[in-house]
Amino acid sequence: MKKFRYRLASLLKIKEHRERERQKEHAEALQQVYDQNRRLEQIDQNRLSTLNQQRGRLHGTLSLAHLQACSRFLVKLKRDTMVGRETLRGYQAEAEKRRQKLVQASQERQIYEKLKEKQQERFVKEIEHLEKIENDEIALQTFRLNQQR
């Protein structure tokens, strides 16, 4: 009995490889999003600790230079937060694009896998049909041989 051979196997391998590449690209984009979120959280923690330090120094003598330095630092943190949020939006958009590419690559691979399954089913049916014809022929030959005796 001959063995099933999928003629588009190399193309299926290419599609699988492309899907794995898209998965890696998507994972990298998601990592950028997570890293940027961590940076924003860190900036927020710096802002909160600076504000707490400011509140702690409100008792007793006040240093104008220190108040100005803290104020400038808080403005810098606010600016960093705004820039970080814009960067985050860009990373999120890029991650979404890469997710769409991953979905498309998965769909392409699934198409070739379904085609392989259908061809394999067709092959099995054809083999079963040929075996049935061969068994019928053997039965007919046996019957004719028994008839001649």
N, C-alpha and C positions, 0 to 999 in steps of 0.2 A: 504494500500500500504506500502510495506516495505521501510525503509530508507537506503540511501547509506552509506556504512561503508567502509572506506579505510583501508585495512588490514595493510598497511605499514605506518600508521599515526605516530606511535611512532618512526619509523626510520626517517621519514620526520622531526619530531621535533628535533631529535638528529642532523640531518644535519643542520637545521636552527640554533640550538644552537652552533654548531661548526663554522658556518659561522660568527655568532656574535662574538665568541671568536677571530676568525682570524681578524675580523674588528678591534677589540680592540688592538690586537697585532700590526697590521699594523699602527694604529693610534699612538701607543706608539713609534714605530720605526720612524715614520715621525716627532714626537715631538722631538726625539733625534736629527734628522737632522736639524730641525729648531733651536733648542737650540745651536747646534754646529755652525751653520751659524751666530747666534747672537754673540757667543763668538769670532768668527773670525772678525766680524765687530767691536766689541769692541777693540780687539787687534789692528786693523787697525786705529781706532780712537785714541788710545793711541800713536801709532807711529806718526800719523800726528800731534797731539798736542805737542809731544816731539820735532819733527822737527821744528815746528813753534816757540817753546820756544827757541830752539837752534839758529834759525835765529834772533830772537829778541835780543839775548845776544851777537851777533857778533859785536855790536857797543860798543866801550869803551874798558875797560880792560877785558882780557880773563883769566878765571881760568882753569888751566890745570886739576885740580881735577874734576871740574864740567864737562869739556869736556869728560874726561875719563868715568865718571859716566853715562853721556848721551849715550856715545858710547856703553858701556856695556849694558845699558838698551835697546838700539836699537837692539843689537845683540840678547839679550834675547827675545825680541818681535819677531824678525825674526825666531828664533828657535821655539818659541811658535806657530807662524803662520804655519810653516812647519809641526809640530806635529799635530796641529789642522786640517790641510788639510788632513793629513793621517787618522786621526780619523774620519773626515767627510766622506771620501771615504768608510771607514769601515761601518759607519752608513748607508750610501746610499746603499751599497751592502746588508746589513741586511734588510733595508726597501724594497728593490726589492725582496728579498727572501720571505719576509712576504706578499708582494703584490701577488706574484705567488701562495702562499698557499691560500690566500683569493680568488683568481680567481678560483682555483681548488675547494675550498669549495663551492663557488657560483654555479659552474657548477654541482657539485654533488647534491646540493639542487634542482637546476632547473630540473635535470633528474627525481627526485622523484616527483616534482610538475607536470611535464608533464605526468608522468605515472598516477598520481592521476586524472588529467584531462581526460586522455584517458579512464581510468576505469570508471569514472563518466559518460562520454558520452556513453560508452557501457552499463552501468546500465540503463541510461535513455532510450536508444533504446530498451533494453530488456523489460523494464516496458511498454513502448509504444506498443511493439509487443504483450505482454501479455494482455494489455487492449484491443487491437484490436481483439485478439482471443476471449476474453470474450464478447465484444460487438457483434461480429459475432455470437457467440453461443446464446446470448440473442435474437438477431434478428431472428435467425433460429427457436428458441423455440417459439417466438411470431408468426412467420409465420405459423408454424405447428399447433399452437393452433387455429389460425384464419381459417386454412384450415379444421380443424375438425368440426367447427361450421357450 
